[in-house]
């Protein structure tokens, strides 16, 4: 439960905090505002982030999307998309808000991270995300380039975490459970060592031929190629940290000898294990 006194309804910034990369223009908390009429949508002209603390509300935009809103919902506003949000009649409403702009955010939009096609998603628990957002704006940092950069860095960190949460949830929803399970089984050794792709196919309930085709069509690589890359990634980490010979690594990763281990390593990374060791450890 969010206590109203934790984030009282007020502006958090006295003035914008711009940098050459972008900046936060407005931030704060609002309570029981009227909202934006879906029949008279707003175009903000900047980016916005709304985090709903308490609501039985609505979201609508010019693309035709309509969503009910509740506590824990995130709303992303992009500069040119007409939109509306607010409480349903007779209900309470409370949210945190950020308005921001600049080339850093434009780049994120070009890369698909700030995607106007996916403007609403869930982020809980509410107390955790509300506190993280509140901590991006420090009360003693109102003016000056250093304060602006620190605020931008903190806000980008939280925004990236929220976007990653959205994308992870969307990826889970789009994937078949058997695919996630097979990647888990292929990607790390079991208590008895590395399972073969044939053993994994049996565990997820496919014939091997069907498993190989379905896996490759969804990931772009065969189960064997996927597993080889995972084994080599573990080898790279072990080489970086040191302490094991190439022979020990070849045995641990279940290659038949150092020659085959080195060959697979170069196929995946473009360098031999010895070359990789010199690059990351020197000498």
N, C-alpha and C positions, 0 to 999 in steps of 0.2 A: 504494500500500500504506500503510495506517495503522499507524504505530509505536505500540505500547502506551504507551511513555514520553511520547508527545506529550500524551495526555490520560489520566493515571493514574486508576484507579478511586477516586473520592473525591467527597464532597459539595462543591459550590462555594459554597453559602450556609450561614452559621451560623444565620441566622434569616430569616423572610420579609421581603420588601421591599414593603409595601403602599402604595398611593396611593388617592385618592378615585376614580380612574378604573379601578383594578385593579392587580394586582401579581403578581410572581413569588414563589411560596411555597417551591419547592424547585428545585434544579438541580444537575447533576453528571454523573459518568460511572460506569457499572457494568460489571462484567465477570463472565461465567460465573455469573450468577444463575440460579435454577431456572426462572424464568418463571411464568406464571399458567396454571393448569390449565383447559383448555377445558371440562371437565366441572364446574368450579366457578368461573365467571366472576366478575370483580370489577366493582363500580360505584365509580368513583373519587370522585364528588361534586365534582370540580373539572375544569378542562381540563388536558390533558396533551399534551406533544409528545415523541415518541421519535424519535431519529435513529440508525439502525442503522449501526454502524461495521464490524462483522464478524459474520456469522451465516449459518447455514442454518436458518431458523426458520419460525414460523407466526404467523398472526393469525386470530382468530375473534371474532365478536360476536353479540349476541342478535338481530340482524336476519337472521342466517343467512349472513352473508358469511364466507368462508374464503379466506385468501391465504397463499402461501408468501412468506417474507421473505428478503432478501439485503442485503448492504452497499449503502448508499445509499437504502434505503427510509425514508420518513417515515411515522410513525403519529400520527394525530390522535385524541386521546381527548376525548370530550365528557362532561359531568358525569353524565348519567343513563343512558348506554348501557353495559350489561354487556359486558365484553370480556375477551379473553385473548391473550397473546403470549409468545413465548419461544423458546428453542432446541429443535430436534428432538433426540431422545435421542442422546447420544454426540457432540454437536457443540459448537463454541465459540460464544460470544455476547459481544458488546460493544456498548454503546450510550450515547448521551448522553440525558439526560432533563430536562424542565422541567415543573413543575406550576404552574398559574397560574389566576387567577379575577378576577372583577370586572365592572362594567358595560360597560367597553370591549369585553371579549371577548363578553359577552352580545349587544351590538349587532352585532358581527361575525357572530355566529351567526344573528341575526334577518335579516341581509342575505344570508345564504347563504355567507359566506366561511369560517366554521368549520362545515362541513357533515358531520354524522354519517353521511350516506349515502356519503361519499367519504373514508373514513378512512385510506387507504393510497395513497401515490404515490411516484414515484422523484424523487430530486434528486441529481445528480452534477455535478462530481466530488466524491467523498467528502471529500477533504482540504480543499477549498474550503468546503463547507458546515459541516464540523465546526469549522473555525477560526472561521467567522463566528458560529456558535452559542456557542463557547467565549468569544469576545470580548464577548458581551453582559453577562457578569458579571465585573466587575473585582475583583481580590483586595482592593483597598483600600476598596471600597464595600460595607460590611456593614450600616450602620445610617444612619438619618436620612432626612428627607423628600427632600432633594436627591438623595441616592444612589439612593433608590427611583425617583424620576422619571427619572433618567438611565438606570437599568437597564431600566425599562419602555419608554422610548423606543427603546433599542437593540434590545430583544427584539421590539417591534412591527415595527420595520423589517425584521428578519430573517424574522419570521413572515409579513409581507406579501409578501416576495420569494418565500418558499416556496409560499404560496397562489397567487401569480401564476404561478409555474412549473407548478403542478398545473393551473390553469385554462387556460393556454396550450396545454399538451399535450393536454388534453381537447378543446379547441376544434379543434386541428389534426386530431385523430382523427375528429371529427364532420364535418369539412368535406370537400367534394370537392376534389381538386387543381385542377380547372379553375376553381373559384370563387376560390381563393386567387390563381391566376395572373391571372385576369381583373381582380380588384381591384388587383393590382399594376400591370397594364398601364394600367388606367383612372386610377389614382391619381397618376401622375407622368408627365411628358413623356419621350418617347424622344429619341434623338439627332436625330430628324427632326421633333420636335414631338409634340403630343398625338395619340394614336391615337383615332379615332372608335369608338363602341361597335360599329359594323358591322365595322370592322377587327379589333377585339378578338375579336368572336364568331368570325371566320374563323380567328384564331390559336389559339383553344381548341377548334376543331373543331365548332362549332354553326352551324346556320342562324340568322340574326339573330332571327327571330321566336321560335324555341325558346330561344335564349340570353336574350332579354329576359324571357320568361316564367319561366324557371328562375332567373335572377338575382333578379328581383323577389320570387319566392316564398320565397327563402332570406334575402334582406336586407331586404325591406320597401320597397325603392325601385328604380326603374328604373336601368339602367346609365347613362343620361344624367344622372339626378338625382344618382347617386353621384359621377360625374365632376365635375359642377358644384360639388358641395360641396367636393370635394378641391381644385379650382382656387381657390375662394374662401378656403379655409383657407390656401393658399399666399399669397394676396393679403393676408389679415389679418396673417400673419407679416411680409411685406414692408413693409406700412404701419407696423407697430409698430417695425421696425428703421429705417425711413426711407431716404431716398436715391433714391427713384424716384417720378416723377410718376404720376398716374392714367393718363395716356395711355401711358406706358411699360409700366405693369402690364397695361393692356388688351391691348397688342400682345404682351407676353410670354406672357400666358395665352390668347392667340388668340381674344379677343373682337373682333368686327368694328369696334367703336368704344367710346369712353368711355361713351356712353349705355347700350349693351347690357351693358357691364361693371357699371355702377352699378345697373342694374335687377336683374341676377342677384345682385349682392352684397346688395342689400336683401331680395330674396326669401329668401336663405339666412340672413342675420344679423338682419334687421329694421331695419337702419340703412344709410344710404348710406355709401360709402367716406369721404366728407368727414366725416360725423358720427362714424364709427368712429375716424378719425384724431384728431379733437378729443378724443374720449373717452380714447384711450390715450396721446396725446402732448401734450395740452393745447393751449391757444391757440384 
